Amino acid sequence: MTSSVNKKIRCIRKKLNVNQSLIAEKLNITVQSYSMKERGARPITTAELETIAKQLKVPVAIFFEK
């Protein structure tokens, strides 16, 4: 994933007042691991991106819009 995707995930998550621990729990990873993914320090898989979108109740495509 590109850093712009990571930034959009973070922006949308914050706008919707969803905390990282909720997303991390749904991904079955630690909050620290999720934070690293959101910052771009670790890659986000397609399956993880789909789970994140589902938890934020947005389409996956929104992360790729300009």
PDBQT receptor file of N, H, CA, C and O in Angstrom, charges set to zero:
ATOM      1  N   MET A   1       0.837  -1.178   0.000  1.00  0.00    +0.000 N 
ATOM      2  CA  MET A   1       0.000   0.000   0.000  1.00  0.00    +0.000 C 
ATOM      3  C   MET A   1       0.884   1.243   0.000  1.00  0.00    +0.000 C 
ATOM      4  O   MET A   1       1.997   1.240   0.527  1.00  0.00    +0.000 OA
ATOM      5  N   THR A   2       0.371   2.274  -0.588  1.00  0.00    +0.000 N 
ATOM      6  H   THR A   2      -0.532   2.276  -1.016  1.00  0.00    +0.000 HD
ATOM      7  CA  THR A   2       1.121   3.522  -0.608  1.00  0.00    +0.000 C 
ATOM      8  C   THR A   2       0.870   4.302   0.667  1.00  0.00    +0.000 C 
ATOM      9  O   THR A   2      -0.108   4.067   1.377  1.00  0.00    +0.000 OA
ATOM     10  N   SER A   3       1.774   5.237   0.946  1.00  0.00    +0.000 N 
ATOM     11  H   SER A   3       2.568   5.428   0.369  1.00  0.00    +0.000 HD
ATOM     12  CA  SER A   3       1.612   6.023   2.170  1.00  0.00    +0.000 C 
ATOM     13  C   SER A   3       0.339   6.859   2.137  1.00  0.00    +0.000 C 
ATOM     14  O   SER A   3      -0.226   7.161   3.188  1.00  0.00    +0.000 OA
ATOM     15  N   SER A   4      -0.123   7.238   0.944  1.00  0.00    +0.000 N 
ATOM     16  H   SER A   4       0.336   6.992   0.090  1.00  0.00    +0.000 HD
ATOM     17  CA  SER A   4      -1.366   8.009   0.882  1.00  0.00    +0.000 C 
ATOM     18  C   SER A   4      -2.553   7.161   1.335  1.00  0.00    +0.000 C 
ATOM     19  O   SER A   4      -3.491   7.689   1.933  1.00  0.00    +0.000 OA
ATOM     20  N   VAL A   5      -2.528   5.873   1.061  1.00  0.00    +0.000 N 
ATOM     21  H   VAL A   5      -1.767   5.445   0.575  1.00  0.00    +0.000 HD
ATOM     22  CA  VAL A   5      -3.586   4.975   1.529  1.00  0.00    +0.000 C 
ATOM     23  C   VAL A   5      -3.545   4.919   3.052  1.00  0.00    +0.000 C 
ATOM     24  O   VAL A   5      -4.583   5.003   3.708  1.00  0.00    +0.000 OA
ATOM     25  N   ASN A   6      -2.358   4.777   3.607  1.00  0.00    +0.000 N 
ATOM     26  H   ASN A   6      -1.514   4.709   3.074  1.00  0.00    +0.000 HD
ATOM     27  CA  ASN A   6      -2.206   4.724   5.059  1.00  0.00    +0.000 C 
ATOM     28  C   ASN A   6      -2.729   6.007   5.698  1.00  0.00    +0.000 C 
ATOM     29  O   ASN A   6      -3.421   5.965   6.715  1.00  0.00    +0.000 OA
ATOM     30  N   LYS A   7      -2.395   7.139   5.099  1.00  0.00    +0.000 N 
ATOM     31  H   LYS A   7      -1.833   7.173   4.273  1.00  0.00    +0.000 HD
ATOM     32  CA  LYS A   7      -2.848   8.429   5.631  1.00  0.00    +0.000 C 
ATOM     33  C   LYS A   7      -4.363   8.552   5.559  1.00  0.00    +0.000 C 
ATOM     34  O   LYS A   7      -4.988   9.096   6.470  1.00  0.00    +0.000 OA
ATOM     35  N   LYS A   8      -4.955   8.051   4.482  1.00  0.00    +0.000 N 
ATOM     36  H   LYS A   8      -4.448   7.610   3.742  1.00  0.00    +0.000 HD
ATOM     37  CA  LYS A   8      -6.415   8.115   4.353  1.00  0.00    +0.000 C 
ATOM     38  C   LYS A   8      -7.092   7.226   5.384  1.00  0.00    +0.000 C 
ATOM     39  O   LYS A   8      -8.118   7.600   5.952  1.00  0.00    +0.000 OA
ATOM     40  N   ILE A   9      -6.527   6.060   5.625  1.00  0.00    +0.000 N 
ATOM     41  H   ILE A   9      -5.693   5.756   5.163  1.00  0.00    +0.000 HD
ATOM     42  CA  ILE A   9      -7.085   5.172   6.646  1.00  0.00    +0.000 C 
ATOM     43  C   ILE A   9      -7.098   5.899   7.985  1.00  0.00    +0.000 C 
ATOM     44  O   ILE A   9      -8.118   5.932   8.674  1.00  0.00    +0.000 OA
ATOM     45  N   ARG A  10      -5.973   6.472   8.340  1.00  0.00    +0.000 N 
ATOM     46  H   ARG A  10      -5.145   6.445   7.780  1.00  0.00    +0.000 HD
ATOM     47  CA  ARG A  10      -5.860   7.179   9.624  1.00  0.00    +0.000 C 
ATOM     48  C   ARG A  10      -6.833   8.352   9.701  1.00  0.00    +0.000 C 
ATOM     49  O   ARG A  10      -7.514   8.535  10.710  1.00  0.00    +0.000 OA
ATOM     50  N   CYS A  11      -6.896   9.135   8.643  1.00  0.00    +0.000 N 
ATOM     51  H   CYS A  11      -6.343   8.985   7.823  1.00  0.00    +0.000 HD
ATOM     52  CA  CYS A  11      -7.774  10.304   8.599  1.00  0.00    +0.000 C 
ATOM     53  C   CYS A  11      -9.243   9.903   8.761  1.00  0.00    +0.000 C 
ATOM     54  O   CYS A  11      -9.973  10.494   9.558  1.00  0.00    +0.000 OA
ATOM     55  N   ILE A  12      -9.660   8.906   8.006  1.00  0.00    +0.000 N 
ATOM     56  H   ILE A  12      -9.067   8.427   7.359  1.00  0.00    +0.000 HD
ATOM     57  CA  ILE A  12     -11.054   8.450   8.078  1.00  0.00    +0.000 C 
ATOM     58  C   ILE A  12     -11.348   7.858   9.451  1.00  0.00    +0.000 C 
ATOM     59  O   ILE A  12     -12.405   8.112  10.029  1.00  0.00    +0.000 OA
ATOM     60  N   ARG A  13     -10.415   7.071   9.968  1.00  0.00    +0.000 N 
ATOM     61  H   ARG A  13      -9.556   6.864   9.498  1.00  0.00    +0.000 HD
ATOM     62  CA  ARG A  13     -10.612   6.460  11.288  1.00  0.00    +0.000 C 
ATOM     63  C   ARG A  13     -10.802   7.534  12.356  1.00  0.00    +0.000 C 
ATOM     64  O   ARG A  13     -11.703   7.440  13.190  1.00  0.00    +0.000 OA
ATOM     65  N   LYS A  14      -9.949   8.553  12.322  1.00  0.00    +0.000 N 
ATOM     66  H   LYS A  14      -9.218   8.630  11.644  1.00  0.00    +0.000 HD
ATOM     67  CA  LYS A  14     -10.052   9.626  13.309  1.00  0.00    +0.000 C 
ATOM     68  C   LYS A  14     -11.344  10.419  13.138  1.00  0.00    +0.000 C 
ATOM     69  O   LYS A  14     -11.997  10.775  14.119  1.00  0.00    +0.000 OA
ATOM     70  N   LYS A  15     -11.707  10.691  11.892  1.00  0.00    +0.000 N 
ATOM     71  H   LYS A  15     -11.176  10.402  11.095  1.00  0.00    +0.000 HD
ATOM     72  CA  LYS A  15     -12.933  11.453  11.613  1.00  0.00    +0.000 C 
ATOM     73  C   LYS A  15     -14.159  10.724  12.156  1.00  0.00    +0.000 C 
ATOM     74  O   LYS A  15     -15.109  11.354  12.620  1.00  0.00    +0.000 OA
ATOM     75  N   LEU A  16     -14.131   9.407  12.096  1.00  0.00    +0.000 N 
ATOM     76  H   LEU A  16     -13.359   8.895  11.719  1.00  0.00    +0.000 HD
ATOM     77  CA  LEU A  16     -15.252   8.592  12.572  1.00  0.00    +0.000 C 
ATOM     78  C   LEU A  16     -15.138   8.234  14.061  1.00  0.00    +0.000 C 
ATOM     79  O   LEU A  16     -15.972   7.506  14.599  1.00  0.00    +0.000 OA
ATOM     80  N   ASN A  17     -14.098   8.755  14.712  1.00  0.00    +0.000 N 
ATOM     81  H   ASN A  17     -13.420   9.346  14.275  1.00  0.00    +0.000 HD
ATOM     82  CA  ASN A  17     -13.864   8.491  16.141  1.00  0.00    +0.000 C 
ATOM     83  C   ASN A  17     -13.752   7.001  16.464  1.00  0.00    +0.000 C 
ATOM     84  O   ASN A  17     -14.304   6.521  17.455  1.00  0.00    +0.000 OA
ATOM     85  N   VAL A  18     -13.034   6.291  15.616  1.00  0.00    +0.000 N 
ATOM     86  H   VAL A  18     -12.585   6.681  14.812  1.00  0.00    +0.000 HD
ATOM     87  CA  VAL A  18     -12.772   4.865  15.844  1.00  0.00    +0.000 C 
ATOM     88  C   VAL A  18     -11.333   4.755  16.345  1.00  0.00    +0.000 C 
ATOM     89  O   VAL A  18     -10.416   5.297  15.728  1.00  0.00    +0.000 OA
ATOM     90  N   ASN A  19     -11.137   4.061  17.454  1.00  0.00    +0.000 N 
ATOM     91  H   ASN A  19     -11.882   3.621  17.955  1.00  0.00    +0.000 HD
ATOM     92  CA  ASN A  19      -9.772   3.970  17.965  1.00  0.00    +0.000 C 
ATOM     93  C   ASN A  19      -9.012   2.799  17.344  1.00  0.00    +0.000 C 
ATOM     94  O   ASN A  19      -9.603   1.858  16.812  1.00  0.00    +0.000 OA
ATOM     95  N   GLN A  20      -7.697   2.888  17.428  1.00  0.00    +0.000 N 
ATOM     96  H   GLN A  20      -7.218   3.652  17.859  1.00  0.00    +0.000 HD
ATOM     97  CA  GLN A  20      -6.835   1.872  16.831  1.00  0.00    +0.000 C 
ATOM     98  C   GLN A  20      -7.047   0.500  17.461  1.00  0.00    +0.000 C 
ATOM     99  O   GLN A  20      -6.914  -0.520  16.783  1.00  0.00    +0.000 OA
ATOM    100  N   SER A  21      -7.370   0.467  18.735  1.00  0.00    +0.000 N 
ATOM    101  H   SER A  21      -7.478   1.295  19.285  1.00  0.00    +0.000 HD
ATOM    102  CA  SER A  21      -7.520  -0.830  19.403  1.00  0.00    +0.000 C 
ATOM    103  C   SER A  21      -8.681  -1.640  18.827  1.00  0.00    +0.000 C 
ATOM    104  O   SER A  21      -8.598  -2.867  18.757  1.00  0.00    +0.000 OA
ATOM    105  N   LEU A  22      -9.752  -0.979  18.416  1.00  0.00    +0.000 N 
ATOM    106  H   LEU A  22      -9.819   0.018  18.473  1.00  0.00    +0.000 HD
ATOM    107  CA  LEU A  22     -10.880  -1.690  17.811  1.00  0.00    +0.000 C 
ATOM    108  C   LEU A  22     -10.456  -2.341  16.493  1.00  0.00    +0.000 C 
ATOM    109  O   LEU A  22     -10.756  -3.507  16.241  1.00  0.00    +0.000 OA
ATOM    110  N   ILE A  23      -9.758  -1.575  15.661  1.00  0.00    +0.000 N 
ATOM    111  H   ILE A  23      -9.514  -0.627  15.866  1.00  0.00    +0.000 HD
ATOM    112  CA  ILE A  23      -9.308  -2.109  14.368  1.00  0.00    +0.000 C 
ATOM    113  C   ILE A  23      -8.301  -3.235  14.597  1.00  0.00    +0.000 C 
ATOM    114  O   ILE A  23      -8.383  -4.286  13.961  1.00  0.00    +0.000 OA
ATOM    115  N   ALA A  24      -7.357  -3.012  15.503  1.00  0.00    +0.000 N 
ATOM    116  H   ALA A  24      -7.291  -2.158  16.020  1.00  0.00    +0.000 HD
ATOM    117  CA  ALA A  24      -6.341  -4.034  15.793  1.00  0.00    +0.000 C 
ATOM    118  C   ALA A  24      -6.994  -5.332  16.255  1.00  0.00    +0.000 C 
ATOM    119  O   ALA A  24      -6.583  -6.420  15.851  1.00  0.00    +0.000 OA
ATOM    120  N   GLU A  25      -8.005  -5.212  17.098  1.00  0.00    +0.000 N 
ATOM    121  H   GLU A  25      -8.338  -4.328  17.427  1.00  0.00    +0.000 HD
ATOM    122  CA  GLU A  25      -8.708  -6.399  17.594  1.00  0.00    +0.000 C 
ATOM    123  C   GLU A  25      -9.351  -7.167  16.441  1.00  0.00    +0.000 C 
ATOM    124  O   GLU A  25      -9.273  -8.394  16.395  1.00  0.00    +0.000 OA
ATOM    125  N   LYS A  26      -9.980  -6.459  15.520  1.00  0.00    +0.000 N 
ATOM    126  H   LYS A  26     -10.043  -5.462  15.557  1.00  0.00    +0.000 HD
ATOM    127  CA  LYS A  26     -10.635  -7.111  14.379  1.00  0.00    +0.000 C 
ATOM    128  C   LYS A  26      -9.616  -7.752  13.441  1.00  0.00    +0.000 C 
ATOM    129  O   LYS A  26      -9.916  -8.744  12.777  1.00  0.00    +0.000 OA
ATOM    130  N   LEU A  27      -8.401  -7.176  13.388  1.00  0.00    +0.000 N 
ATOM    131  H   LEU A  27      -8.158  -6.370  13.928  1.00  0.00    +0.000 HD
ATOM    132  CA  LEU A  27      -7.340  -7.739  12.548  1.00  0.00    +0.000 C 
ATOM    133  C   LEU A  27      -6.570  -8.843  13.279  1.00  0.00    +0.000 C 
ATOM    134  O   LEU A  27      -5.726  -9.522  12.695  1.00  0.00    +0.000 OA
ATOM    135  N   ASN A  28      -6.883  -9.007  14.573  1.00  0.00    +0.000 N 
ATOM    136  H   ASN A  28      -7.569  -8.455  15.047  1.00  0.00    +0.000 HD
ATOM    137  CA  ASN A  28      -6.203  -9.994  15.404  1.00  0.00    +0.000 C 
ATOM    138  C   ASN A  28      -4.705  -9.712  15.514  1.00  0.00    +0.000 C 
ATOM    139  O   ASN A  28      -3.881 -10.624  15.445  1.00  0.00    +0.000 OA
ATOM    140  N   ILE A  29      -4.369  -8.426  15.687  1.00  0.00    +0.000 N 
ATOM    141  H   ILE A  29      -5.038  -7.685  15.743  1.00  0.00    +0.000 HD
ATOM    142  CA  ILE A  29      -2.981  -8.004  15.871  1.00  0.00    +0.000 C 
ATOM    143  C   ILE A  29      -2.938  -7.033  17.050  1.00  0.00    +0.000 C 
ATOM    144  O   ILE A  29      -3.978  -6.581  17.528  1.00  0.00    +0.000 OA
ATOM    145  N   THR A  30      -1.735  -6.717  17.512  1.00  0.00    +0.000 N 
ATOM    146  H   THR A  30      -0.890  -7.084  17.123  1.00  0.00    +0.000 HD
ATOM    147  CA  THR A  30      -1.601  -5.764  18.616  1.00  0.00    +0.000 C 
ATOM    148  C   THR A  30      -1.847  -4.343  18.113  1.00  0.00    +0.000 C 
ATOM    149  O   THR A  30      -1.766  -4.060  16.917  1.00  0.00    +0.000 OA
ATOM    150  N   VAL A  31      -2.146  -3.471  19.052  1.00  0.00    +0.000 N 
ATOM    151  H   VAL A  31      -2.212  -3.701  20.024  1.00  0.00    +0.000 HD
ATOM    152  CA  VAL A  31      -2.333  -2.057  18.708  1.00  0.00    +0.000 C 
ATOM    153  C   VAL A  31      -1.034  -1.497  18.131  1.00  0.00    +0.000 C 
ATOM    154  O   VAL A  31      -1.061  -0.689  17.203  1.00  0.00    +0.000 OA
ATOM    155  N   GLN A  32       0.096  -1.925  18.678  1.00  0.00    +0.000 N 
ATOM    156  H   GLN A  32       0.117  -2.582  19.432  1.00  0.00    +0.000 HD
ATOM    157  CA  GLN A  32       1.385  -1.456  18.188  1.00  0.00    +0.000 C 
ATOM    158  C   GLN A  32       1.595  -1.858  16.726  1.00  0.00    +0.000 C 
ATOM    159  O   GLN A  32       2.067  -1.057  15.919  1.00  0.00    +0.000 OA
ATOM    160  N   SER A  33       1.244  -3.090  16.393  1.00  0.00    +0.000 N 
ATOM    161  H   SER A  33       0.860  -3.741  17.048  1.00  0.00    +0.000 HD
ATOM    162  CA  SER A  33       1.379  -3.553  15.004  1.00  0.00    +0.000 C 
ATOM    163  C   SER A  33       0.458  -2.767  14.085  1.00  0.00    +0.000 C 
ATOM    164  O   SER A  33       0.849  -2.380  12.984  1.00  0.00    +0.000 OA
ATOM    165  N   TYR A  34      -0.768  -2.531  14.543  1.00  0.00    +0.000 N 
ATOM    166  H   TYR A  34      -1.085  -2.845  15.438  1.00  0.00    +0.000 HD
ATOM    167  CA  TYR A  34      -1.696  -1.760  13.717  1.00  0.00    +0.000 C 
ATOM    168  C   TYR A  34      -1.190  -0.340  13.519  1.00  0.00    +0.000 C 
ATOM    169  O   TYR A  34      -1.258   0.199  12.414  1.00  0.00    +0.000 OA
ATOM    170  N   SER A  35      -0.687   0.261  14.574  1.00  0.00    +0.000 N 
ATOM    171  H   SER A  35      -0.631  -0.176  15.472  1.00  0.00    +0.000 HD
ATOM    172  CA  SER A  35      -0.155   1.621  14.484  1.00  0.00    +0.000 C 
ATOM    173  C   SER A  35       0.968   1.695  13.452  1.00  0.00    +0.000 C 
ATOM    174  O   SER A  35       1.053   2.650  12.680  1.00  0.00    +0.000 OA
ATOM    175  N   MET A  36       1.820   0.687  13.446  1.00  0.00    +0.000 N 
ATOM    176  H   MET A  36       1.751  -0.089  14.073  1.00  0.00    +0.000 HD
ATOM    177  CA  MET A  36       2.914   0.644  12.468  1.00  0.00    +0.000 C 
ATOM    178  C   MET A  36       2.368   0.519  11.049  1.00  0.00    +0.000 C 
ATOM    179  O   MET A  36       2.915   1.118  10.123  1.00  0.00    +0.000 OA
ATOM    180  N   LYS A  37       1.313  -0.242  10.872  1.00  0.00    +0.000 N 
ATOM    181  H   LYS A  37       0.870  -0.728  11.624  1.00  0.00    +0.000 HD
ATOM    182  CA  LYS A  37       0.694  -0.386   9.552  1.00  0.00    +0.000 C 
ATOM    183  C   LYS A  37       0.104   0.948   9.105  1.00  0.00    +0.000 C 
ATOM    184  O   LYS A  37       0.252   1.350   7.951  1.00  0.00    +0.000 OA
ATOM    185  N   GLU A  38      -0.564   1.625  10.030  1.00  0.00    +0.000 N 
ATOM    186  H   GLU A  38      -0.684   1.298  10.967  1.00  0.00    +0.000 HD
ATOM    187  CA  GLU A  38      -1.197   2.890   9.701  1.00  0.00    +0.000 C 
ATOM    188  C   GLU A  38      -0.156   3.965   9.365  1.00  0.00    +0.000 C 
ATOM    189  O   GLU A  38      -0.413   4.848   8.548  1.00  0.00    +0.000 OA
ATOM    190  N   ARG A  39       1.002   3.886   9.991  1.00  0.00    +0.000 N 
ATOM    191  H   ARG A  39       1.211   3.169  10.656  1.00  0.00    +0.000 HD
ATOM    192  CA  ARG A  39       2.080   4.845   9.716  1.00  0.00    +0.000 C 
ATOM    193  C   ARG A  39       2.885   4.473   8.471  1.00  0.00    +0.000 C 
ATOM    194  O   ARG A  39       3.692   5.269   7.992  1.00  0.00    +0.000 OA
ATOM    195  N   GLY A  40       2.669   3.275   7.952  1.00  0.00    +0.000 N 
ATOM    196  H   GLY A  40       2.014   2.628   8.341  1.00  0.00    +0.000 HD
ATOM    197  CA  GLY A  40       3.392   2.849   6.765  1.00  0.00    +0.000 C 
ATOM    198  C   GLY A  40       4.676   2.106   7.059  1.00  0.00    +0.000 C 
ATOM    199  O   GLY A  40       5.435   1.791   6.142  1.00  0.00    +0.000 OA
ATOM    200  N   ALA A  41       4.933   1.819   8.331  1.00  0.00    +0.000 N 
ATOM    201  H   ALA A  41       4.317   2.075   9.077  1.00  0.00    +0.000 HD
ATOM    202  CA  ALA A  41       6.148   1.100   8.709  1.00  0.00    +0.000 C 
ATOM    203  C   ALA A  41       6.035  -0.396   8.433  1.00  0.00    +0.000 C 
ATOM    204  O   ALA A  41       7.043  -1.093   8.315  1.00  0.00    +0.000 OA
ATOM    205  N   ARG A  42       4.800  -0.881   8.331  1.00  0.00    +0.000 N 
ATOM    206  H   ARG A  42       3.981  -0.315   8.427  1.00  0.00    +0.000 HD
ATOM    207  CA  ARG A  42       4.529  -2.279   7.972  1.00  0.00    +0.000 C 
ATOM    208  C   ARG A  42       3.481  -2.286   6.878  1.00  0.00    +0.000 C 
ATOM    209  O   ARG A  42       2.613  -1.414   6.849  1.00  0.00    +0.000 OA
ATOM    210  N   PRO A  43       3.546  -3.253   5.981  1.00  0.00    +0.000 N 
ATOM    211  CA  PRO A  43       2.558  -3.299   4.889  1.00  0.00    +0.000 C 
ATOM    212  C   PRO A  43       1.172  -3.725   5.373  1.00  0.00    +0.000 C 
ATOM    213  O   PRO A  43       1.032  -4.460   6.351  1.00  0.00    +0.000 OA
ATOM    214  N   ILE A  44       0.166  -3.246   4.667  1.00  0.00    +0.000 N 
ATOM    215  H   ILE A  44       0.280  -2.649   3.873  1.00  0.00    +0.000 HD
ATOM    216  CA  ILE A  44      -1.221  -3.645   4.915  1.00  0.00    +0.000 C 
ATOM    217  C   ILE A  44      -1.620  -4.579   3.783  1.00  0.00    +0.000 C 
ATOM    218  O   ILE A  44      -1.520  -4.218   2.610  1.00  0.00    +0.000 OA
ATOM    219  N   THR A  45      -2.067  -5.768   4.128  1.00  0.00    +0.000 N 
ATOM    220  H   THR A  45      -2.148  -6.062   5.081  1.00  0.00    +0.000 HD
ATOM    221  CA  THR A  45      -2.481  -6.720   3.099  1.00  0.00    +0.000 C 
ATOM    222  C   THR A  45      -3.857  -6.341   2.558  1.00  0.00    +0.000 C 
ATOM    223  O   THR A  45      -4.575  -5.538   3.153  1.00  0.00    +0.000 OA
ATOM    224  N   THR A  46      -4.201  -6.924   1.440  1.00  0.00    +0.000 N 
ATOM    225  H   THR A  46      -3.618  -7.577   0.957  1.00  0.00    +0.000 HD
ATOM    226  CA  THR A  46      -5.519  -6.679   0.850  1.00  0.00    +0.000 C 
ATOM    227  C   THR A  46      -6.620  -7.130   1.803  1.00  0.00    +0.000 C 
ATOM    228  O   THR A  46      -7.625  -6.437   1.965  1.00  0.00    +0.000 OA
ATOM    229  N   ALA A  47      -6.436  -8.277   2.428  1.00  0.00    +0.000 N 
ATOM    230  H   ALA A  47      -5.620  -8.840   2.296  1.00  0.00    +0.000 HD
ATOM    231  CA  ALA A  47      -7.434  -8.784   3.379  1.00  0.00    +0.000 C 
ATOM    232  C   ALA A  47      -7.582  -7.832   4.566  1.00  0.00    +0.000 C 
ATOM    233  O   ALA A  47      -8.693  -7.585   5.034  1.00  0.00    +0.000 OA
ATOM    234  N   GLU A  48      -6.460  -7.301   5.049  1.00  0.00    +0.000 N 
ATOM    235  H   GLU A  48      -5.557  -7.501   4.669  1.00  0.00    +0.000 HD
ATOM    236  CA  GLU A  48      -6.515  -6.349   6.160  1.00  0.00    +0.000 C 
ATOM    237  C   GLU A  48      -7.220  -5.066   5.737  1.00  0.00    +0.000 C 
ATOM    238  O   GLU A  48      -8.001  -4.499   6.501  1.00  0.00    +0.000 OA
ATOM    239  N   LEU A  49      -6.947  -4.615   4.532  1.00  0.00    +0.000 N 
ATOM    240  H   LEU A  49      -6.313  -5.075   3.911  1.00  0.00    +0.000 HD
ATOM    241  CA  LEU A  49      -7.586  -3.404   4.022  1.00  0.00    +0.000 C 
ATOM    242  C   LEU A  49      -9.099  -3.593   3.949  1.00  0.00    +0.000 C 
ATOM    243  O   LEU A  49      -9.859  -2.683   4.280  1.00  0.00    +0.000 OA
ATOM    244  N   GLU A  50      -9.526  -4.757   3.522  1.00  0.00    +0.000 N 
ATOM    245  H   GLU A  50      -8.909  -5.496   3.253  1.00  0.00    +0.000 HD
ATOM    246  CA  GLU A  50     -10.962  -5.062   3.461  1.00  0.00    +0.000 C 
ATOM    247  C   GLU A  50     -11.582  -5.058   4.859  1.00  0.00    +0.000 C 
ATOM    248  O   GLU A  50     -12.692  -4.559   5.047  1.00  0.00    +0.000 OA
ATOM    249  N   THR A  51     -10.870  -5.609   5.832  1.00  0.00    +0.000 N 
ATOM    250  H   THR A  51      -9.969  -6.014   5.680  1.00  0.00    +0.000 HD
ATOM    251  CA  THR A  51     -11.361  -5.625   7.211  1.00  0.00    +0.000 C 
ATOM    252  C   THR A  51     -11.441  -4.211   7.778  1.00  0.00    +0.000 C 
ATOM    253  O   THR A  51     -12.412  -3.857   8.448  1.00  0.00    +0.000 OA
ATOM    254  N   ILE A  52     -10.424  -3.415   7.508  1.00  0.00    +0.000 N 
ATOM    255  H   ILE A  52      -9.636  -3.703   6.964  1.00  0.00    +0.000 HD
ATOM    256  CA  ILE A  52     -10.417  -2.022   7.976  1.00  0.00    +0.000 C 
ATOM    257  C   ILE A  52     -11.600  -1.268   7.380  1.00  0.00    +0.000 C 
ATOM    258  O   ILE A  52     -12.313  -0.561   8.093  1.00  0.00    +0.000 OA
ATOM    259  N   ALA A  53     -11.807  -1.416   6.088  1.00  0.00    +0.000 N 
ATOM    260  H   ALA A  53     -11.228  -1.990   5.509  1.00  0.00    +0.000 HD
ATOM    261  CA  ALA A  53     -12.932  -0.742   5.423  1.00  0.00    +0.000 C 
ATOM    262  C   ALA A  53     -14.257  -1.184   6.035  1.00  0.00    +0.000 C 
ATOM    263  O   ALA A  53     -15.147  -0.363   6.255  1.00  0.00    +0.000 OA
ATOM    264  N   LYS A  54     -14.386  -2.463   6.305  1.00  0.00    +0.000 N 
ATOM    265  H   LYS A  54     -13.663  -3.131   6.126  1.00  0.00    +0.000 HD
ATOM    266  CA  LYS A  54     -15.623  -2.990   6.898  1.00  0.00    +0.000 C 
ATOM    267  C   LYS A  54     -15.856  -2.376   8.277  1.00  0.00    +0.000 C 
ATOM    268  O   LYS A  54     -16.977  -1.990   8.606  1.00  0.00    +0.000 OA
ATOM    269  N   GLN A  55     -14.809  -2.287   9.072  1.00  0.00    +0.000 N 
ATOM    270  H   GLN A  55     -13.898  -2.601   8.804  1.00  0.00    +0.000 HD
ATOM    271  CA  GLN A  55     -14.943  -1.723  10.418  1.00  0.00    +0.000 C 
ATOM    272  C   GLN A  55     -15.258  -0.231  10.384  1.00  0.00    +0.000 C 
ATOM    273  O   GLN A  55     -15.956   0.281  11.259  1.00  0.00    +0.000 OA
ATOM    274  N   LEU A  56     -14.742   0.460   9.374  1.00  0.00    +0.000 N 
ATOM    275  H   LEU A  56     -14.175   0.044   8.663  1.00  0.00    +0.000 HD
ATOM    276  CA  LEU A  56     -15.010   1.899   9.245  1.00  0.00    +0.000 C 
ATOM    277  C   LEU A  56     -16.303   2.160   8.474  1.00  0.00    +0.000 C 
ATOM    278  O   LEU A  56     -16.750   3.301   8.352  1.00  0.00    +0.000 OA
ATOM    279  N   LYS A  57     -16.893   1.080   7.958  1.00  0.00    +0.000 N 
ATOM    280  H   LYS A  57     -16.530   0.154   8.057  1.00  0.00    +0.000 HD
ATOM    281  CA  LYS A  57     -18.144   1.161   7.182  1.00  0.00    +0.000 C 
ATOM    282  C   LYS A  57     -17.998   2.066   5.956  1.00  0.00    +0.000 C 
ATOM    283  O   LYS A  57     -18.850   2.908   5.672  1.00  0.00    +0.000 OA
ATOM    284  N   VAL A  58     -16.888   1.862   5.243  1.00  0.00    +0.000 N 
ATOM    285  H   VAL A  58     -16.196   1.179   5.474  1.00  0.00    +0.000 HD
ATOM    286  CA  VAL A  58     -16.621   2.597   4.004  1.00  0.00    +0.000 C 
ATOM    287  C   VAL A  58     -16.185   1.600   2.931  1.00  0.00    +0.000 C 
ATOM    288  O   VAL A  58     -15.696   0.519   3.259  1.00  0.00    +0.000 OA
ATOM    289  N   PRO A  59     -16.356   1.949   1.655  1.00  0.00    +0.000 N 
ATOM    290  CA  PRO A  59     -15.858   1.061   0.599  1.00  0.00    +0.000 C 
ATOM    291  C   PRO A  59     -14.329   1.122   0.522  1.00  0.00    +0.000 C 
ATOM    292  O   PRO A  59     -13.731   2.163   0.799  1.00  0.00    +0.000 OA
ATOM    293  N   VAL A  60     -13.710   0.023   0.153  1.00  0.00    +0.000 N 
ATOM    294  H   VAL A  60     -14.195  -0.822  -0.072  1.00  0.00    +0.000 HD
ATOM    295  CA  VAL A  60     -12.250  -0.024   0.022  1.00  0.00    +0.000 C 
ATOM    296  C   VAL A  60     -11.758   1.057  -0.941  1.00  0.00    +0.000 C 
ATOM    297  O   VAL A  60     -10.698   1.645  -0.728  1.00  0.00    +0.000 OA
ATOM    298  N   ALA A  61     -12.518   1.314  -1.985  1.00  0.00    +0.000 N 
ATOM    299  H   ALA A  61     -13.379   0.836  -2.158  1.00  0.00    +0.000 HD
ATOM    300  CA  ALA A  61     -12.110   2.287  -3.005  1.00  0.00    +0.000 C 
ATOM    301  C   ALA A  61     -11.861   3.677  -2.439  1.00  0.00    +0.000 C 
ATOM    302  O   ALA A  61     -11.096   4.448  -3.020  1.00  0.00    +0.000 OA
ATOM    303  N   ILE A  62     -12.489   4.011  -1.319  1.00  0.00    +0.000 N 
ATOM    304  H   ILE A  62     -13.110   3.384  -0.848  1.00  0.00    +0.000 HD
ATOM    305  CA  ILE A  62     -12.319   5.350  -0.749  1.00  0.00    +0.000 C 
ATOM    306  C   ILE A  62     -10.862   5.617  -0.368  1.00  0.00    +0.000 C 
ATOM    307  O   ILE A  62     -10.423   6.767  -0.372  1.00  0.00    +0.000 OA
ATOM    308  N   PHE A  63     -10.118   4.574  -0.043  1.00  0.00    +0.000 N 
ATOM    309  H   PHE A  63     -10.475   3.639  -0.039  1.00  0.00    +0.000 HD
ATOM    310  CA  PHE A  63      -8.718   4.740   0.341  1.00  0.00    +0.000 C 
ATOM    311  C   PHE A  63      -7.828   5.091  -0.849  1.00  0.00    +0.000 C 
ATOM    312  O   PHE A  63      -6.701   5.551  -0.669  1.00  0.00    +0.000 OA
ATOM    313  N   PHE A  64      -8.334   4.873  -2.061  1.00  0.00    +0.000 N 
ATOM    314  H   PHE A  64      -9.249   4.499  -2.207  1.00  0.00    +0.000 HD
ATOM    315  CA  PHE A  64      -7.546   5.122  -3.264  1.00  0.00    +0.000 C 
ATOM    316  C   PHE A  64      -7.978   6.373  -4.019  1.00  0.00    +0.000 C 
ATOM    317  O   PHE A  64      -7.376   6.726  -5.032  1.00  0.00    +0.000 OA
ATOM    318  N   GLU A  65      -9.022   7.048  -3.530  1.00  0.00    +0.000 N 
ATOM    319  H   GLU A  65      -9.511   6.761  -2.706  1.00  0.00    +0.000 HD
ATOM    320  CA  GLU A  65      -9.490   8.265  -4.192  1.00  0.00    +0.000 C 
ATOM    321  C   GLU A  65      -8.486   9.385  -4.000  1.00  0.00    +0.000 C 
ATOM    322  O   GLU A  65      -7.782   9.455  -2.993  1.00  0.00    +0.000 OA
ATOM    323  N   LYS A  66      -8.441  10.261  -4.998  1.00  0.00    +0.000 N 
ATOM    324  H   LYS A  66      -9.013  10.205  -5.816  1.00  0.00    +0.000 HD
ATOM    325  CA  LYS A  66      -7.520  11.405  -4.907  1.00  0.00    +0.000 C 
ATOM    326  C   LYS A  66      -8.212  12.606  -4.361  1.00  0.00    +0.000 C 
ATOM    327  O   LYS A  66      -7.596  13.661  -4.214  1.00  0.00    +0.000 OA
TER     328      LYS A  66
